[in-house]
Amino acid sequence: MAEIDTYRRVKQAFDKQKEVRQTYEELWRECSELVMPEYMDLEGNWDPEKLIGDNVYDGSARLAAQIASAGMFGYSCNPADEWASIALSGKNPYDTSAVRDWITDMNTLLMATFEKYDIYRHLIPAFNSIVPIGTATITVEEDFKNNGIRYRFWHPGDYVIGTDAYNLVNQFGTEVEYENHQLLDMYTPEELGSDLADRVETNPWSKTTITYMIIPNTLYEKDNPFTNRMKFSGYHLSPLDQRIIKVDGFNEFPAAVWRWSVQGRLTYGIGMAAKALPDIYILNQSARTRIEAEQKMADPPVNIPAEMMDDYHLGPGGKNFYRSPDRHIFPVGTRYDYPAAIDAVNRYTDLVNRHMYTDFFMLLGQSTTRRTAQEVMEIQQEKAAMLGPIVSFMNKSFLDPLVRETLRILGKQGKLPQPPKEIMNEEYDIAFLGPLTI
C-alpha cells in the first residue's frame, strides 16, 4: 500500500510539471524553427524536412545562433584548455608544495575524466539548445557496470523541471520510451521485477516507458520506507505495472539546469531567440519581400495581347510575330525601392546579431590587425562584463553542479587523490578559467 501510494504521488508530481512545460512548448517550436530547427520536435516525431523551415526566408538568425552557442562554449569550457580548477575556500594559509601538487593532480584527473567520458558531446547540444529554448539540462550518473560516469544531455521535449518557493530548481523528471533490452543497461533483473524481466527476455525489441522523477524528500512522510534520509530522492517508475523499480538518494540536487534568463515566477528560462523574436519576424518578412521583388525583377510579369494567348514565346531566343507595332508583349510596370529593402534586412540582421552577442564572439576573428596580449585581455574583459550576469548564472547553476557531481562520483569510486593532512577538512570551491570568466 505504501509503495503504490508513493508511486501515485511521484507520478502526479511529474504530470503536474509536464503541464507546466506544455505552456512553453509553442514558443520553443517557434524559436527553434527560426534559429535551431533540430529542437522543433518535442514529441519524438522527428522529420528531417523540418530543417528547411516553412517560415524562414533569411538564414542570418540561424547563423547568429550558431556563433553565439559556439562562442559561449569555446570561451567557457573549451576542451583544448583547462577550464575548471579546484580552489580552496577563502585565503589559503597552506600554500605548500604538497597542497599545490594535490590541486594539480585533482585538476588533471578532472579534465581527464571529462575527456574519457566525453562530457563535451553533451555540452555542445546544451549550449546549442540554450539559444532557442532558454533552458538546458545535463545529468551526471554513476555507471555501476563499468565503474565509470555517464553524462546525459536531455532534449527539451524529454524532461520537466520544478522549482521551490524561491524559484530555485529542485525537481527534475523524465519520461522516456526504451527498447526493452536497453532496460538491462540501467537496471538489474531483480530491480525490474518478474513482469518487466519477462518482457525484456521475450520481447527485447518492443518498447517500455520509464518515468524518472527527482524530488525533495520533504514532500513525503518521514516513515515512508520508499524514501531515505538524503535531501533528494530519485524514483524510477514503471507505468506499465505501476510500481517503483528503484530509488536513488542525493544530498545535492544532481541535475545541472541552466536557465538563460529567469523572469519572475517563470519555471523555464527565456532564451536569446525569444527576446529577439520580434526582430527575427521582421527580418524574415523583409527578406521575403526582397526575394519576391528580386524574382519579379529577374522574371517580371508581362502583358500579352489576347490574340497571342496560345502562341507566345518568352524563353531565351523566343520569337513572337505580330502585325501591329502597338500590339506586343511588354512587362508590367512595378515600383520597388530595392535599396530600402536591403537597408531593412541589414538593419534587422544587425539587431538580431546584437541580441545574440555575435559582435563580441566574432570580434577577434574579424580583426585585420594583430593585437597585443593586453588588447586581447581587454576585449575578453569587455565580453565578461557584458555577459557577466549570464556567465555567473551559467557557472553557478550549470557548470559548477557538473563538476561537483563528477567529483562526488569519483570520490565514491575511490579515484580521488588523498588530500594532504593540513587541508583534510578544508572545503574547496570550483574556479572557472575560461576567457568569459576573467
C-alpha positions in Angstrom: 0.0 0.0 0.0 2.8 2.4 0.9 4.6 1.7 -2.4 1.5 2.3 -4.6 0.7 5.5 -2.7 4.3 6.8 -3.2 4.1 5.8 -6.9 0.9 7.8 -7.4 2.2 10.8 -5.7 5.5 10.9 -7.6 3.7 10.3 -10.9 1.3 13.1 -10.0 4.3 15.4 -9.4 5.7 14.5 -12.8 2.4 15.0 -14.6 1.9 18.4 -12.9 5.3 19.6 -14.1 4.6 18.3 -17.6 1.5 20.5 -17.7 3.7 23.5 -16.8 6.2 22.6 -19.6 3.4 22.5 -22.2 2.7 26.2 -21.7 6.2 26.9 -23.1 6.3 24.4 -26.0 4.7 26.6 -28.7 7.3 29.3 -28.0 10.1 26.7 -28.2 8.8 25.4 -31.5 8.6 28.9 -33.0 12.1 29.9 -31.8 13.6 26.6 -32.8 12.2 26.8 -36.4 13.8 30.3 -36.8 17.2 29.6 -35.2 17.8 25.9 -34.3 15.3 23.6 -36.2 16.7 20.4 -34.6 14.9 21.3 -31.4 11.5 21.8 -33.0 10.4 18.2 -32.4 9.1 17.9 -28.8 7.1 14.7 -29.3 9.7 12.4 -30.8 8.4 12.6 -34.3 11.5 13.9 -36.0 11.2 14.8 -39.7 14.5 15.9 -41.3 12.5 18.1 -43.7 11.7 20.4 -40.8 15.3 21.6 -41.1 14.1 23.6 -44.1 11.6 25.8 -42.1 8.4 26.9 -43.8 8.7 30.4 -42.3 12.4 31.1 -42.8 13.4 33.4 -45.6 16.8 34.6 -44.2 19.5 32.5 -42.5 21.0 35.3 -40.5 19.3 34.4 -37.3 20.4 30.7 -37.6 24.0 31.8 -38.2 23.9 34.2 -35.3 22.6 31.4 -33.0 25.4 29.1 -34.1 28.0 31.8 -33.5 26.5 32.5 -30.1 26.4 28.9 -28.9 29.8 28.1 -30.3 31.3 31.3 -28.8 29.8 30.6 -25.3 31.0 27.0 -25.4 34.5 27.9 -26.7 35.0 30.8 -24.2 33.6 28.8 -21.2 34.7 25.2 -21.4 37.0 24.7 -24.4 38.2 21.1 -24.3 41.6 22.3 -25.5 42.1 24.2 -22.3 41.9 23.5 -18.5 38.6 25.4 -17.9 37.8 24.3 -14.3 40.1 24.2 -11.3 39.9 23.2 -7.6 40.4 26.3 -5.3 40.5 26.2 -1.6 37.8 28.4 0.0 39.0 31.8 1.2 42.6 32.6 1.7 44.8 29.6 1.6 47.3 29.6 4.5 48.6 26.2 3.4 50.5 27.2 0.3 52.8 24.3 0.3 54.2 22.1 -2.4 52.0 19.2 -1.2 48.9 21.2 -1.5 49.8 22.6 -4.9 50.6 19.1 -6.1 47.3 17.8 -4.8 45.4 20.6 -6.6 47.3 19.9 -9.8 46.5 16.1 -9.5 42.8 16.9 -8.9 42.6 19.2 -11.9 44.4 16.7 -14.2 42.0 14.0 -13.1 39.0 16.2 -13.6 40.0 17.2 -17.2 40.9 13.6 -18.0 37.5 12.4 -16.7 35.7 14.9 -18.8 37.5 13.7 -21.9 37.3 10.0 -21.1 33.5 10.1 -20.5 33.0 12.6 -23.3 31.2 15.4 -21.5 31.7 17.6 -24.5 29.4 15.5 -26.6 26.7 16.6 -24.2 27.9 20.2 -23.5 27.7 21.2 -27.2 24.0 20.5 -27.6 23.4 22.1 -24.2 25.0 25.3 -25.5 23.0 25.0 -28.7 19.6 24.5 -27.1 20.1 27.4 -24.6 19.6 29.8 -27.6 16.1 28.8 -28.7 14.8 27.1 -25.6 16.4 29.1 -22.8 16.9 26.1 -20.6 19.5 23.3 -20.9 19.9 20.3 -18.6 22.7 17.6 -18.2 22.6 14.8 -15.6 25.6 13.1 -14.2 25.1 9.4 -13.4 27.3 6.7 -11.9 28.0 3.8 -14.3 27.8 0.9 -11.9 28.5 -1.7 -14.5 31.8 -0.2 -15.7 32.8 1.8 -12.6 32.6 5.0 -14.6 30.5 8.0 -15.2 27.7 8.8 -17.7 26.8 12.3 -18.8 23.5 12.9 -20.5 22.1 15.9 -22.2 18.3 16.0 -22.2 16.3 17.1 -25.2 13.8 19.8 -24.1 10.9 17.5 -25.1 12.1 14.7 -22.8 12.2 16.3 -19.3 10.5 18.5 -16.9 11.7 20.7 -14.0 10.0 22.2 -11.0 11.1 24.9 -8.5 10.8 25.8 -4.8 9.2 28.9 -3.3 12.4 30.9 -4.2 12.3 29.8 -7.9 15.3 27.5 -7.5 15.1 24.3 -9.4 14.5 21.4 -7.0 12.7 18.9 -9.3 13.7 17.0 -12.4 11.8 14.3 -14.3 11.9 12.4 -17.5 9.6 10.0 -19.3 11.4 8.0 -22.0 10.4 5.1 -24.1 13.2 2.5 -24.2 13.6 -0.7 -26.2 13.2 -3.5 -23.6 16.8 -4.8 -24.0 18.0 -1.3 -23.1 16.5 -1.6 -19.6 19.3 -4.0 -18.7 21.8 -1.2 -19.2 20.1 0.6 -16.3 18.6 -2.0 -14.0 19.3 -5.5 -12.8 16.7 -8.2 -13.5 15.8 -8.2 -9.8 15.1 -4.4 -9.9 12.9 -4.8 -13.0 10.7 -7.4 -11.3 9.3 -10.6 -12.8 6.9 -9.0 -15.2 9.3 -6.5 -16.7 12.1 -9.0 -16.8 9.9 -11.4 -18.7 9.1 -8.7 -21.2 12.8 -8.0 -21.7 13.5 -11.7 -22.3 10.5 -12.5 -24.6 10.2 -9.1 -26.4 13.6 -7.4 -26.3 12.8 -5.0 -29.2 9.4 -3.9 -28.1 9.3 -0.7 -26.0 8.6 0.2 -22.4 8.1 3.7 -20.9 10.1 4.6 -17.8 9.3 7.6 -15.7 12.1 9.1 -13.5 11.4 11.9 -11.0 13.8 13.6 -8.6 12.0 15.5 -5.8 12.9 16.8 -2.3 12.4 14.3 0.4 10.4 16.8 2.4 7.4 16.1 0.2 7.0 12.7 1.7 6.4 11.2 5.2 9.5 10.6 7.2 8.4 7.0 8.0 7.8 6.1 4.3 10.0 3.1 3.5 10.5 4.2 -0.1 12.3 7.4 0.8 15.7 7.8 2.6 17.4 10.3 4.7 19.1 12.1 1.9 17.8 15.5 0.7 16.6 14.4 -2.7 15.1 11.1 -3.9 15.1 9.9 -7.5 12.2 7.5 -8.2 12.3 5.1 -11.2 8.7 4.3 -12.1 7.2 1.6 -14.3 3.8 2.9 -15.5 3.2 -0.5 -17.1 2.6 -2.2 -13.7 2.5 1.0 -11.5 5.5 0.1 -9.4 8.7 1.7 -8.2 11.7 0.0 -9.8 14.3 1.6 -7.5 15.0 4.8 -5.5 18.2 6.9 -5.7 19.3 9.2 -3.0 21.2 12.5 -3.3 22.5 15.0 -0.8 22.7 17.7 -3.5 20.4 18.2 -6.5 22.0 16.0 -9.1 20.8 17.7 -12.3 22.7 20.6 -13.8 20.0 23.0 -15.1 20.9 26.2 -16.9 18.2 28.8 -17.4 19.3 31.7 -19.6 17.1 34.4 -18.2 14.7 33.7 -15.3 11.8 36.1 -15.3 9.8 36.3 -12.0 7.7 33.3 -11.4 8.6 31.5 -14.7 9.8 28.0 -14.3 11.8 27.7 -17.5 14.4 30.2 -18.8 13.8 32.7 -21.6 16.4 32.3 -24.4 18.1 34.7 -26.7 15.9 33.7 -29.6 12.7 34.5 -27.6 14.0 38.0 -26.8 15.0 38.5 -30.4 11.7 37.1 -31.8 10.1 40.4 -33.0 13.2 41.4 -34.9 13.6 37.9 -36.4 10.0 38.1 -37.6 10.5 41.4 -39.3 13.8 40.2 -40.7 12.2 37.2 -42.3 9.3 39.3 -43.6 11.7 41.9 -45.1 13.8 39.1 -46.6 10.6 37.5 -48.1 9.6 40.8 -49.6 13.1 41.4 -51.0 13.2 37.8 -52.5 9.8 38.3 -54.2 11.0 41.7 -55.6 14.2 40.1 -56.9 12.2 37.4 -58.6 9.9 40.0 -60.2 12.9 42.0 -61.4 14.6 38.9 -62.9 11.3 37.4 -64.3 8.7 40.2 -64.4 5.1 39.6 -65.1 4.1 40.6 -68.6 1.1 41.8 -70.6 0.3 39.7 -73.6 -2.2 40.6 -76.4 -5.3 38.5 -76.2 -4.8 37.1 -79.8 -1.4 35.7 -78.7 -2.9 33.8 -75.8 -1.8 30.4 -77.1 1.1 31.5 -79.2 3.8 33.3 -77.4 7.4 32.5 -76.5 9.2 34.1 -73.5 12.2 31.8 -73.3 15.7 32.6 -74.5 15.7 33.1 -78.3 11.8 33.1 -78.4 10.2 34.7 -81.4 6.8 36.3 -81.4 5.1 37.5 -84.6 2.6 40.3 -84.7 1.1 42.7 -87.3 0.7 45.9 -85.3 3.7 47.5 -83.5 1.3 48.6 -80.8 0.3 45.0 -80.1 3.3 43.5 -78.4 4.3 41.8 -75.2 5.7 44.1 -72.5 6.5 43.8 -68.8 4.0 45.0 -66.2 5.4 48.2 -64.6 6.4 47.5 -60.9 7.8 50.0 -58.5 10.0 48.7 -55.7 12.5 50.5 -53.6 15.2 47.9 -53.6 17.9 49.8 -51.7 15.4 50.5 -48.9 14.6 46.7 -48.7 18.3 45.9 -48.4 18.7 48.5 -45.7 15.8 46.9 -43.8 17.3 43.5 -44.0 20.7 44.8 -42.9 19.2 46.8 -40.0 17.2 43.8 -38.6 20.1 41.5 -39.1 22.2 43.8 -37.0 19.6 43.8 -34.3 19.4 40.0 -34.2 23.2 39.9 -34.0 23.1 42.2 -31.0 20.5 40.1 -29.3 22.9 37.1 -29.7 26.1 39.0 -28.9 27.5 38.0 -32.2 29.7 41.1 -32.4 31.5 40.0 -29.2 32.2 36.5 -30.2 33.4 37.5 -33.7 35.4 40.5 -32.6 38.8 38.7 -32.6 38.2 36.8 -35.8 37.0 40.0 -37.7 40.2 41.9 -36.8 42.6 42.6 -39.6 45.3 43.8 -37.4 47.5 41.9 -34.9 46.6 42.6 -31.2 48.8 42.7 -28.2 48.2 40.4 -25.2 46.9 43.4 -23.3 44.4 44.3 -26.0 43.2 40.7 -26.1 42.8 40.7 -22.4 40.8 44.0 -22.5 38.5 42.5 -25.2 37.9 39.4 -23.1 37.2 41.5 -20.0 34.7 43.6 -22.0 32.9 40.4 -23.1 32.9 39.2 -19.5 31.4 42.5 -18.3 28.6 42.5 -21.0 27.7 38.8 -20.3 28.6 38.9 -16.6 25.1 38.1 -15.1 24.6 35.4 -17.7 28.0 33.8 -17.2 27.7 34.0 -13.4 24.4 32.1 -13.5 25.8 29.6 -16.0 28.7 28.8 -13.7 26.7 28.6 -10.6 23.7 26.6 -11.8 25.2 24.6 -14.6 28.9 24.1 -14.8 29.5 24.1 -11.0 27.0 21.2 -10.4 28.5 19.2 -13.3 32.0 19.5 -11.8 30.9 18.8 -8.2 28.8 15.8 -9.1 31.7 14.4 -11.2 34.0 14.8 -8.2 31.4 13.2 -5.9 31.2 10.1 -8.0 34.9 9.9 -8.4 35.3 10.1 -4.7 32.7 7.4 -4.2 34.6 5.2 -6.6 37.8 5.8 -4.7 39.5 7.6 -7.6 40.3 11.0 -6.0 43.9 11.6 -4.8 44.3 11.7 -1.0 44.5 15.4 0.2 47.4 16.5 2.4 46.7 16.3 6.1 46.8 20.1 6.5 43.7 20.5 4.3 42.0 17.3 5.1 38.9 19.1 6.5 39.1 22.2 4.2 36.2 22.9 1.9 37.0 23.8 -1.7 35.5 25.9 -4.4 35.4 25.4 -8.2 37.1 28.2 -10.1 36.3 28.6 -13.8 39.2 29.7 -16.0 37.6 30.4 -19.5 38.0 33.8 -21.0 34.4 34.8 -20.2 35.2 34.4 -16.5 38.1 36.7 -16.4 
